């Protein structure tokens, strides 16, 4: 039986004798004449490329990258001895299918030396997250988890939630699984430790205590209700509690409560009692709260149907800080422990690890990973697979959640796949789309114009791939939607042609016809693929022919194939992962608009020579009624779908999401312009009226929220100016 390769060590180390034998063979392969060179993309060509790289490979520890003929990174790995590791790839037999494909595609290798294997492991995780190679295990849903921050840059520290770069001085506690978990914990900690949550500017402006002081959630340091010394003690207690010293904090508060009671300070004793009750609520309202685990992360992995789910639970200070499901991309041949090893290295690349990590399966090289995490965090990190007791119960609970989460994910994916199949039939696409791009514009009378692009696919909306386009063409007439659409598509597809040219250099067979696309009222010309069949037909119908003015291409053959049933794959074709990079080519482009918008989009793409991307215009119904949308496709008469058709609802969701994103981008740009330019951005508002408005309302936000009557009541502002200000803030972008 062939041993399965670890994702970051696909082949076992070889001994010195075998290494010497392969090194003796390498010069013979390198001296072969050019005419005997193996075909590109074959195992022999990849093996020869690796043997060429052996001459310059470091002997010590480090990271290696395998690149294809176009320079794209195929795989990132680490090794104690790079030279020994990469020679293991040159074995002519004993390779798994995954490694066989990887070696065959290799055309070049690059190396980075490190001092130790631990450094190599950390560097490998960093490069995998940056480069996202197709043969590595990839942590796709690596969201930024929220933390609790207690600041250190103010005389009265603040407690607040934080997400993103840790640029502000202070102590960070987490991660939490959700913002909801953070807010719940902060609310409880405010009751227990009376630490302020207000911003520094709000703190400085107070002249009397705010409502939080009245409801006993803040000590009131802003107005001197508590001395800075006493407030500092509250803050230190909160830090101790969040650092895992919850038992010591509770014992100290209990002692102080008893002392206050003995000295007849009943009000102080009651306050301490309430704080103790709040701490108990923190530890008792979190669901599963382990008795024997103060600080740990629990990971459980479940694989089913070629998909992988990793469920993580965060436990800090004996509390459950929530859980989250992650879905790494991994080859289906990899075992759970192999996936976990690479997953954990990437997961903790930008997060502080706890002192204990509990796993459902033994991760390969867990000892090396524990050493690397300990070195980075400054404290000992233990990685264990518990077999009994409460820790095992925590792992089993996480495993149950992983099974249920993956089940829901697979059910959603199956439903999404069926929708995509139906969408392909409705629009007569050659096959179910894997990547759908939807475009929309937003502006107010041409000002702050923004184009938005959203992306959807088998896994739903891919929000990390959304793009906004600030309209730059100053020659456009205000409100020229067609010109905006042309600019957005030119910029988008020019970049695609530049950064991700398609493999077939020959002109691809067009879908529809360029002239028909530019003129939706025209019929399809003879030298094109025939017009799509009606809804419910068999794909492209019968009698289609390859255009006579260009040779047949593999892309043309692929385009003629009817959509595959949901969940099935074409025979002999490896399932392509969802195109999760901005450079991916779309299988379908939806344009928010009718025949005019479609014509503008087709003209923009035709100028770039892109004629094989299906375009569909989605026009709103009469009176903009949802459910009565008309669809425009080149070479076809406009048509509608049945009012209760699931495909109609799906397209509406896509269109509405594009509209939401475009409007949000427009509003953000408009707000930025207002913040930078002030009220002078509004026609008719000069310095005098600006001062009058700000003097009357106090802030720009208050002016934005003011009613028309309130604006007219400002001294020095007439009715026309008030209307201009009101319309500027309240006119809805299109």
Helices and strands as residue ranges (DSSP letters): H 16-30, G 34-36, H 43-54, E 62-67, E 73-79, H 82-87, G 88-90, H 97-105, E 108-113, H 117-131, E 146-151, E 159-162, E 170-176, H 179-193, H 200-205, H 211-214, G 221-223, H 228-242, H 246-262, H 266-284, E 296-304, E 307-316, E 319-326, H 336-347, E 356-359, H 366-377, E 382-384, H 389-426, E 435-444, E 447-457, E 460-461, G 463-465, E 467-470, H 481-499, H 514-518, H 554-560, E 588-592, H 595-607, E 615-619, G 622-624, E 630-632, H 646-677, G 678-681, H 687-697, H 700-705, H 708-712, H 719-730
